Amino acid sequence: MSGTTMKYAAKGSKKGFGLGKALALVLSAAVVAGGVVGWNAHTAKEARLQAEAEAAAKAEAIAAAAAAYSQERSAFSDLVVEGMAVESMNASELSVTFHDQWEERKEASSANTGGGWVSPATGVFNASAYGYSGADQISYWRGVNSDVVGWLRVPGTNINWPIVQNIHDVNYYTHLGYDKQYSYNGVIWTNPTTRTSSSASGLSSNTVIYGHNWTNYGASPRIGYSGDVMFAQLTGFHWLSMAQSYPYFYYSTAEGGEFTVKIFACFYTELAFNYIASEGDMNYIINEARRRSRHTFDVDVNASDKIVTLSTCTRAYGRTSNQRFVVMGRVLRPGESIGPVTVTANPNHKQPSVW
């Protein structure tokens, strides 16, 4: 081989090395690029799956909301028939109302399945819940509405409201708030014939107090969920543990009376049972209430006692409007004090005739 040939051979060798290195770099870059493309494709797939999951969840939520809306609207129609809701409310207003309440209903649903919500009822008497009647609020609320005649506080619930009375019409406040303007949730009110007094002797034989229940009226009511207002938490006394933990409530009057009421019955009833009579055969009312009570309370009660009755709507026995849930108690007698009450299940309680 000549020298010239050897020189070009050497140059060719160097050139070949440069091309190989370049090719390797290109291949390496291609591998990296392929990895990036693959990673991007994987990310895109995950994003697509996530979007599909979110769309499915949204569709499910919309379906659930529609079902809830349908159920609530059916119940609303029932209440319209019995005069418990504003008949003139149109579908648009209903939509807004139910939309506003949907999140609370959804939270309440998760609460029923243990979604972080804890019932205040343990089945053990909760002495710490007592000591405050709410009577000190009456003066302020009488300034807001002169129809305020008292105060009701039910420990273990968020029932802590003024009581209003229209002396002419028991249904006057059915659709009104404390400001006498339209209100969906309403107020806590009592019969026109209810007598209030600073002493137990001046009270009606049976003080009946009403409140709406729009959100907790099923056959398995919640206990103590904050989205339930007015008397919606009252149905928590459906459960034995609630009755055992909170067997008393407070009833106070504008005249200065502060009364502790000892529960002796929690029951469902049809409207034919005249438990709302202010006066009359109290022995019959007491005995019938105890027959119907879901729980047996070790509480002595007779016609000479002053009774306080809390009543609200329910649909525990189906869509019929001919049913109520009732908590009934008697005012503590002189010398009695708050303490544990023996409360047991009453498996043979009388069922309401609401079929």
Contacts in CASP RR format, 6 or more apart in sequence:
PFRMAT RR
TARGET T0000
AUTHOR 0000-0000-0000
METHOD contacts of the structure
MODEL  1
MSGTTMKYAAKGSKKGFGLGKALALVLSAAVVAGGVVGWNAHTAKEARLQ
AEAEAAAKAEAIAAAAAAYSQERSAFSDLVVEGMAVESMNASELSVTFHD
QWEERKEASSANTGGGWVSPATGVFNASAYGYSGADQISYWRGVNSDVVG
WLRVPGTNINWPIVQNIHDVNYYTHLGYDKQYSYNGVIWTNPTTRTSSSA
SGLSSNTVIYGHNWTNYGASPRIGYSGDVMFAQLTGFHWLSMAQSYPYFY
YSTAEGGEFTVKIFACFYTELAFNYIASEGDMNYIINEARRRSRHTFDVD
VNASDKIVTLSTCTRAYGRTSNQRFVVMGRVLRPGESIGPVTVTANPNHK
QPSVW
1 9 0 8 1.000
61 106 0 8 1.000
64 106 0 8 1.000
65 98 0 8 1.000
65 99 0 8 1.000
65 102 0 8 1.000
68 98 0 8 1.000
68 102 0 8 1.000
68 105 0 8 1.000
69 95 0 8 1.000
69 98 0 8 1.000
72 98 0 8 1.000
72 101 0 8 1.000
72 214 0 8 1.000
73 94 0 8 1.000
73 98 0 8 1.000
74 319 0 8 1.000
75 214 0 8 1.000
75 217 0 8 1.000
75 315 0 8 1.000
75 319 0 8 1.000
76 85 0 8 1.000
76 89 0 8 1.000
76 94 0 8 1.000
78 315 0 8 1.000
78 319 0 8 1.000
78 320 0 8 1.000
78 321 0 8 1.000
79 85 0 8 1.000
79 313 0 8 1.000
79 321 0 8 1.000
80 86 0 8 1.000
80 87 0 8 1.000
81 321 0 8 1.000
82 321 0 8 1.000
83 171 0 8 1.000
83 174 0 8 1.000
84 174 0 8 1.000
84 212 0 8 1.000
84 313 0 8 1.000
84 321 0 8 1.000
85 175 0 8 1.000
86 175 0 8 1.000
86 182 0 8 1.000
89 97 0 8 1.000
97 184 0 8 1.000
101 214 0 8 1.000
101 215 0 8 1.000
104 215 0 8 1.000
104 227 0 8 1.000
105 215 0 8 1.000
107 117 0 8 1.000
107 225 0 8 1.000
107 227 0 8 1.000
108 215 0 8 1.000
108 216 0 8 1.000
108 222 0 8 1.000
108 225 0 8 1.000
108 227 0 8 1.000
108 228 0 8 1.000
110 116 0 8 1.000
110 117 0 8 1.000
111 117 0 8 1.000
111 222 0 8 1.000
111 225 0 8 1.000
112 220 0 8 1.000
112 222 0 8 1.000
117 225 0 8 1.000
119 222 0 8 1.000
119 223 0 8 1.000
119 224 0 8 1.000
119 241 0 8 1.000
120 126 0 8 1.000
120 156 0 8 1.000
120 223 0 8 1.000
120 224 0 8 1.000
120 245 0 8 1.000
120 246 0 8 1.000
121 156 0 8 1.000
121 223 0 8 1.000
121 236 0 8 1.000
121 239 0 8 1.000
121 241 0 8 1.000
121 242 0 8 1.000
121 244 0 8 1.000
121 245 0 8 1.000
121 246 0 8 1.000
122 241 0 8 1.000
122 245 0 8 1.000
123 240 0 8 1.000
123 241 0 8 1.000
123 242 0 8 1.000
123 244 0 8 1.000
123 245 0 8 1.000
124 244 0 8 1.000
124 245 0 8 1.000
125 244 0 8 1.000
125 245 0 8 1.000
125 247 0 8 1.000
125 339 0 8 1.000
125 340 0 8 1.000
125 341 0 8 1.000
126 155 0 8 1.000
126 156 0 8 1.000
126 245 0 8 1.000
126 246 0 8 1.000
127 338 0 8 1.000
127 339 0 8 1.000
129 155 0 8 1.000
129 156 0 8 1.000
129 245 0 8 1.000
129 246 0 8 1.000
130 155 0 8 1.000
130 248 0 8 1.000
130 260 0 8 1.000
130 338 0 8 1.000
131 338 0 8 1.000
132 153 0 8 1.000
132 250 0 8 1.000
133 151 0 8 1.000
133 153 0 8 1.000
133 250 0 8 1.000
133 252 0 8 1.000
133 258 0 8 1.000
133 260 0 8 1.000
134 151 0 8 1.000
134 153 0 8 1.000
134 160 0 8 1.000
134 250 0 8 1.000
134 252 0 8 1.000
135 150 0 8 1.000
135 151 0 8 1.000
135 250 0 8 1.000
135 252 0 8 1.000
135 256 0 8 1.000
135 257 0 8 1.000
135 258 0 8 1.000
137 151 0 8 1.000
137 162 0 8 1.000
138 148 0 8 1.000
138 150 0 8 1.000
138 151 0 8 1.000
138 162 0 8 1.000
138 252 0 8 1.000
138 253 0 8 1.000
138 254 0 8 1.000
138 256 0 8 1.000
141 148 0 8 1.000
141 151 0 8 1.000
141 162 0 8 1.000
141 178 0 8 1.000
142 148 0 8 1.000
142 254 0 8 1.000
144 178 0 8 1.000
144 179 0 8 1.000
145 162 0 8 1.000
145 164 0 8 1.000
145 178 0 8 1.000
145 179 0 8 1.000
145 180 0 8 1.000
147 164 0 8 1.000
147 165 0 8 1.000
147 166 0 8 1.000
147 173 0 8 1.000
148 162 0 8 1.000
148 163 0 8 1.000
148 164 0 8 1.000
148 178 0 8 1.000
148 254 0 8 1.000
149 163 0 8 1.000
149 164 0 8 1.000
149 165 0 8 1.000
149 190 0 8 1.000
149 194 0 8 1.000
149 196 0 8 1.000
149 253 0 8 1.000
149 254 0 8 1.000
150 162 0 8 1.000
150 163 0 8 1.000
150 196 0 8 1.000
150 251 0 8 1.000
150 252 0 8 1.000
150 253 0 8 1.000
150 254 0 8 1.000
151 161 0 8 1.000
151 162 0 8 1.000
151 163 0 8 1.000
151 250 0 8 1.000
151 251 0 8 1.000
151 252 0 8 1.000
152 159 0 8 1.000
152 160 0 8 1.000
152 161 0 8 1.000
152 163 0 8 1.000
152 188 0 8 1.000
152 209 0 8 1.000
152 249 0 8 1.000
152 250 0 8 1.000
152 251 0 8 1.000
152 252 0 8 1.000
152 310 0 8 1.000
153 159 0 8 1.000
153 160 0 8 1.000
153 249 0 8 1.000
153 250 0 8 1.000
153 252 0 8 1.000
154 160 0 8 1.000
154 233 0 8 1.000
154 234 0 8 1.000
154 246 0 8 1.000
154 249 0 8 1.000
154 250 0 8 1.000
154 310 0 8 1.000
154 327 0 8 1.000
155 246 0 8 1.000
155 248 0 8 1.000
155 249 0 8 1.000
155 250 0 8 1.000
156 224 0 8 1.000
156 233 0 8 1.000
156 242 0 8 1.000
156 245 0 8 1.000
156 246 0 8 1.000
157 224 0 8 1.000
157 233 0 8 1.000
157 234 0 8 1.000
157 236 0 8 1.000
157 246 0 8 1.000
158 224 0 8 1.000
158 226 0 8 1.000
158 228 0 8 1.000
158 229 0 8 1.000
158 233 0 8 1.000
159 188 0 8 1.000
159 230 0 8 1.000
159 231 0 8 1.000
159 233 0 8 1.000
159 234 0 8 1.000
159 249 0 8 1.000
161 187 0 8 1.000
161 188 0 8 1.000
161 230 0 8 1.000
162 178 0 8 1.000
162 187 0 8 1.000
162 188 0 8 1.000
163 188 0 8 1.000
163 189 0 8 1.000
163 190 0 8 1.000
163 209 0 8 1.000
164 173 0 8 1.000
164 178 0 8 1.000
164 187 0 8 1.000
164 188 0 8 1.000
164 189 0 8 1.000
164 190 0 8 1.000
165 189 0 8 1.000
165 190 0 8 1.000
165 191 0 8 1.000
165 192 0 8 1.000
165 194 0 8 1.000
165 196 0 8 1.000
166 172 0 8 1.000
166 173 0 8 1.000
166 189 0 8 1.000
166 192 0 8 1.000
167 192 0 8 1.000
168 192 0 8 1.000
169 192 0 8 1.000
170 189 0 8 1.000
170 191 0 8 1.000
170 192 0 8 1.000
172 189 0 8 1.000
173 186 0 8 1.000
173 187 0 8 1.000
173 189 0 8 1.000
174 186 0 8 1.000
175 182 0 8 1.000
175 183 0 8 1.000
175 186 0 8 1.000
176 182 0 8 1.000
176 183 0 8 1.000
176 186 0 8 1.000
176 187 0 8 1.000
177 183 0 8 1.000
177 185 0 8 1.000
177 186 0 8 1.000
177 187 0 8 1.000
178 187 0 8 1.000
184 214 0 8 1.000
185 212 0 8 1.000
185 214 0 8 1.000
185 229 0 8 1.000
185 230 0 8 1.000
186 211 0 8 1.000
186 212 0 8 1.000
186 230 0 8 1.000
187 211 0 8 1.000
187 230 0 8 1.000
188 209 0 8 1.000
188 210 0 8 1.000
188 211 0 8 1.000
188 230 0 8 1.000
188 231 0 8 1.000
189 209 0 8 1.000
189 210 0 8 1.000
189 211 0 8 1.000
190 207 0 8 1.000
190 208 0 8 1.000
190 209 0 8 1.000
190 210 0 8 1.000
191 208 0 8 1.000
191 276 0 8 1.000
191 278 0 8 1.000
193 204 0 8 1.000
193 278 0 8 1.000
193 279 0 8 1.000
194 204 0 8 1.000
194 207 0 8 1.000
194 208 0 8 1.000
194 278 0 8 1.000
195 202 0 8 1.000
195 203 0 8 1.000
195 204 0 8 1.000
195 207 0 8 1.000
195 278 0 8 1.000
196 203 0 8 1.000
196 207 0 8 1.000
196 253 0 8 1.000
196 254 0 8 1.000
196 255 0 8 1.000
197 203 0 8 1.000
197 253 0 8 1.000
197 255 0 8 1.000
197 257 0 8 1.000
198 253 0 8 1.000
198 255 0 8 1.000
198 256 0 8 1.000
198 257 0 8 1.000
199 257 0 8 1.000
200 259 0 8 1.000
200 306 0 8 1.000
200 331 0 8 1.000
203 253 0 8 1.000
203 259 0 8 1.000
203 306 0 8 1.000
203 331 0 8 1.000
204 278 0 8 1.000
204 279 0 8 1.000
204 306 0 8 1.000
205 278 0 8 1.000
205 279 0 8 1.000
205 280 0 8 1.000
205 282 0 8 1.000
205 303 0 8 1.000
205 306 0 8 1.000
205 307 0 8 1.000
206 275 0 8 1.000
206 276 0 8 1.000
206 277 0 8 1.000
206 278 0 8 1.000
206 279 0 8 1.000
206 282 0 8 1.000
206 285 0 8 1.000
206 307 0 8 1.000
206 308 0 8 1.000
206 309 0 8 1.000
207 251 0 8 1.000
207 278 0 8 1.000
207 306 0 8 1.000
207 307 0 8 1.000
207 308 0 8 1.000
207 309 0 8 1.000
208 275 0 8 1.000
208 276 0 8 1.000
208 278 0 8 1.000
208 309 0 8 1.000
208 311 0 8 1.000
209 251 0 8 1.000
209 308 0 8 1.000
209 309 0 8 1.000
209 310 0 8 1.000
209 311 0 8 1.000
210 231 0 8 1.000
210 311 0 8 1.000
210 312 0 8 1.000
211 230 0 8 1.000
211 231 0 8 1.000
211 234 0 8 1.000
211 311 0 8 1.000
211 312 0 8 1.000
212 230 0 8 1.000
212 231 0 8 1.000
212 232 0 8 1.000
212 312 0 8 1.000
212 313 0 8 1.000
213 228 0 8 1.000
213 230 0 8 1.000
213 231 0 8 1.000
213 232 0 8 1.000
213 234 0 8 1.000
213 235 0 8 1.000
213 312 0 8 1.000
213 313 0 8 1.000
213 314 0 8 1.000
213 325 0 8 1.000
214 230 0 8 1.000
214 232 0 8 1.000
215 227 0 8 1.000
215 228 0 8 1.000
215 229 0 8 1.000
215 232 0 8 1.000
216 222 0 8 1.000
216 225 0 8 1.000
216 228 0 8 1.000
216 232 0 8 1.000
216 233 0 8 1.000
216 235 0 8 1.000
216 236 0 8 1.000
217 232 0 8 1.000
217 235 0 8 1.000
217 313 0 8 1.000
217 314 0 8 1.000
217 315 0 8 1.000
217 316 0 8 1.000
218 235 0 8 1.000
218 314 0 8 1.000
218 315 0 8 1.000
218 316 0 8 1.000
219 316 0 8 1.000
219 317 0 8 1.000
219 318 0 8 1.000
220 238 0 8 1.000
221 235 0 8 1.000
221 236 0 8 1.000
221 238 0 8 1.000
221 239 0 8 1.000
221 316 0 8 1.000
222 228 0 8 1.000
222 233 0 8 1.000
222 236 0 8 1.000
223 233 0 8 1.000
223 236 0 8 1.000
223 239 0 8 1.000
223 241 0 8 1.000
223 242 0 8 1.000
224 233 0 8 1.000
224 236 0 8 1.000
225 233 0 8 1.000
231 310 0 8 1.000
231 311 0 8 1.000
231 312 0 8 1.000
232 312 0 8 1.000
234 310 0 8 1.000
234 312 0 8 1.000
234 325 0 8 1.000
234 327 0 8 1.000
235 312 0 8 1.000
235 314 0 8 1.000
235 316 0 8 1.000
235 325 0 8 1.000
236 242 0 8 1.000
237 243 0 8 1.000
237 263 0 8 1.000
237 266 0 8 1.000
237 325 0 8 1.000
237 327 0 8 1.000
238 266 0 8 1.000
238 294 0 8 1.000
238 316 0 8 1.000
238 325 0 8 1.000
240 294 0 8 1.000
240 295 0 8 1.000
240 343 0 8 1.000
240 344 0 8 1.000
240 345 0 8 1.000
243 263 0 8 1.000
243 266 0 8 1.000
243 295 0 8 1.000
243 297 0 8 1.000
243 343 0 8 1.000
244 341 0 8 1.000
244 343 0 8 1.000
247 262 0 8 1.000
247 263 0 8 1.000
247 297 0 8 1.000
247 299 0 8 1.000
247 340 0 8 1.000
247 341 0 8 1.000
247 343 0 8 1.000
248 260 0 8 1.000
248 261 0 8 1.000
248 262 0 8 1.000
248 263 0 8 1.000
248 338 0 8 1.000
248 339 0 8 1.000
248 341 0 8 1.000
249 260 0 8 1.000
249 261 0 8 1.000
249 263 0 8 1.000
249 308 0 8 1.000
249 310 0 8 1.000
249 327 0 8 1.000
250 258 0 8 1.000
250 259 0 8 1.000
250 260 0 8 1.000
250 261 0 8 1.000
251 259 0 8 1.000
251 261 0 8 1.000
251 308 0 8 1.000
251 331 0 8 1.000
252 258 0 8 1.000
252 259 0 8 1.000
253 259 0 8 1.000
259 306 0 8 1.000
259 308 0 8 1.000
259 331 0 8 1.000
259 332 0 8 1.000
260 331 0 8 1.000
260 332 0 8 1.000
260 338 0 8 1.000
261 308 0 8 1.000
261 329 0 8 1.000
261 330 0 8 1.000
261 331 0 8 1.000
261 332 0 8 1.000
262 299 0 8 1.000
262 329 0 8 1.000
262 330 0 8 1.000
262 331 0 8 1.000
262 332 0 8 1.000
262 336 0 8 1.000
262 341 0 8 1.000
263 297 0 8 1.000
263 299 0 8 1.000
263 327 0 8 1.000
263 328 0 8 1.000
263 329 0 8 1.000
263 341 0 8 1.000
264 286 0 8 1.000
264 289 0 8 1.000
264 290 0 8 1.000
264 293 0 8 1.000
264 297 0 8 1.000
264 299 0 8 1.000
264 301 0 8 1.000
264 328 0 8 1.000
264 329 0 8 1.000
264 330 0 8 1.000
265 286 0 8 1.000
265 289 0 8 1.000
265 290 0 8 1.000
265 292 0 8 1.000
265 293 0 8 1.000
265 295 0 8 1.000
265 297 0 8 1.000
265 326 0 8 1.000
265 327 0 8 1.000
265 328 0 8 1.000
265 329 0 8 1.000
266 293 0 8 1.000
266 294 0 8 1.000
266 295 0 8 1.000
266 325 0 8 1.000
266 326 0 8 1.000
266 327 0 8 1.000
266 328 0 8 1.000
267 289 0 8 1.000
267 292 0 8 1.000
267 293 0 8 1.000
267 294 0 8 1.000
267 325 0 8 1.000
267 326 0 8 1.000
267 328 0 8 1.000
267 349 0 8 1.000
267 350 0 8 1.000
267 352 0 8 1.000
268 292 0 8 1.000
268 294 0 8 1.000
268 314 0 8 1.000
268 316 0 8 1.000
268 317 0 8 1.000
268 323 0 8 1.000
268 324 0 8 1.000
268 325 0 8 1.000
268 326 0 8 1.000
268 351 0 8 1.000
268 352 0 8 1.000
268 354 0 8 1.000
269 275 0 8 1.000
269 292 0 8 1.000
269 323 0 8 1.000
269 324 0 8 1.000
269 326 0 8 1.000
269 352 0 8 1.000
270 322 0 8 1.000
270 323 0 8 1.000
270 324 0 8 1.000
270 352 0 8 1.000
270 353 0 8 1.000
270 354 0 8 1.000
271 322 0 8 1.000
271 323 0 8 1.000
271 324 0 8 1.000
272 353 0 8 1.000
273 288 0 8 1.000
273 292 0 8 1.000
273 352 0 8 1.000
274 285 0 8 1.000
275 285 0 8 1.000
275 288 0 8 1.000
275 289 0 8 1.000
275 309 0 8 1.000
275 311 0 8 1.000
275 326 0 8 1.000
275 328 0 8 1.000
276 309 0 8 1.000
276 311 0 8 1.000
277 285 0 8 1.000
281 303 0 8 1.000
282 303 0 8 1.000
282 305 0 8 1.000
282 307 0 8 1.000
283 302 0 8 1.000
283 303 0 8 1.000
285 307 0 8 1.000
286 301 0 8 1.000
286 302 0 8 1.000
286 303 0 8 1.000
286 307 0 8 1.000
288 350 0 8 1.000
289 326 0 8 1.000
289 328 0 8 1.000
290 296 0 8 1.000
291 349 0 8 1.000
291 350 0 8 1.000
292 349 0 8 1.000
292 350 0 8 1.000
292 352 0 8 1.000
293 346 0 8 1.000
293 349 0 8 1.000
294 345 0 8 1.000
294 346 0 8 1.000
294 349 0 8 1.000
295 343 0 8 1.000
295 344 0 8 1.000
295 345 0 8 1.000
295 346 0 8 1.000
296 343 0 8 1.000
296 344 0 8 1.000
296 345 0 8 1.000
296 346 0 8 1.000
297 341 0 8 1.000
297 342 0 8 1.000
297 343 0 8 1.000
298 341 0 8 1.000
298 342 0 8 1.000
298 343 0 8 1.000
299 329 0 8 1.000
299 330 0 8 1.000
299 341 0 8 1.000
301 307 0 8 1.000
301 329 0 8 1.000
301 330 0 8 1.000
305 330 0 8 1.000
305 331 0 8 1.000
305 333 0 8 1.000
306 330 0 8 1.000
306 331 0 8 1.000
307 328 0 8 1.000
307 329 0 8 1.000
307 330 0 8 1.000
307 331 0 8 1.000
308 328 0 8 1.000
308 329 0 8 1.000
308 330 0 8 1.000
308 331 0 8 1.000
309 326 0 8 1.000
309 327 0 8 1.000
309 328 0 8 1.000
309 329 0 8 1.000
310 326 0 8 1.000
310 327 0 8 1.000
310 328 0 8 1.000
311 324 0 8 1.000
311 325 0 8 1.000
311 326 0 8 1.000
312 324 0 8 1.000
312 325 0 8 1.000
312 326 0 8 1.000
313 321 0 8 1.000
313 323 0 8 1.000
313 324 0 8 1.000
313 325 0 8 1.000
314 323 0 8 1.000
314 324 0 8 1.000
314 325 0 8 1.000
315 323 0 8 1.000
316 323 0 8 1.000
316 325 0 8 1.000
317 323 0 8 1.000
317 352 0 8 1.000
317 354 0 8 1.000
317 355 0 8 1.000
318 354 0 8 1.000
320 354 0 8 1.000
320 355 0 8 1.000
322 354 0 8 1.000
323 352 0 8 1.000
323 354 0 8 1.000
332 338 0 8 1.000
END
